[in-house]
C-alpha cells in the first residue's frame, strides 16, 4: 500500500490534520519586537559574546529577573527557535506589553557586569527592515 505524503503521515500512515498540512494561512506570525531584542540584534554577533553578566529585568522591558552569561545567550532566548504562530513563547509572554522606550548601549551597561568600553551606538549594525543581517 502506497501512502500519499501530501495527505498522510509517512511515519504513521495516518491522515494529516489541518495544522500538519499548513492549510490555515491566516495564523499570525510572532516576531521579536521588543526594544531589547532590537538593540541586541543590532550588535554584531562577536561583540554580543563580549557583553557579559546581563540581568534581565523590568528596566529592560521584561516582567522577570533572569541572569544570562552573555548577550548572545540572551539574544537567543529572546528569539524563537522556529517560526512562532499562536503558540506559547516564554520571552514574548514575559514582556512588559506597554514598554516601547528605545534602548541604547547605556541602558545595557546598567544591566551588565561588563560591556566593552569601546562599544558605542556608532558600532551598531543597521538594516532596511530594522533587523541585523541573519535574522
PyMOL commands that set and color helices and strands:
alter all, ss='L'
color gray80, all
select helices_A, chain A and resi 18-21+35-42+45-50+58-60+71-78+90-93+105-111+121-123
alter helices_A, ss='H'
color red, helices_A
select strands_A, chain A and resi 52-56+66-70
alter strands_A, ss='S'
color yellow, strands_A
deselect
rebuild
show_as cartoon
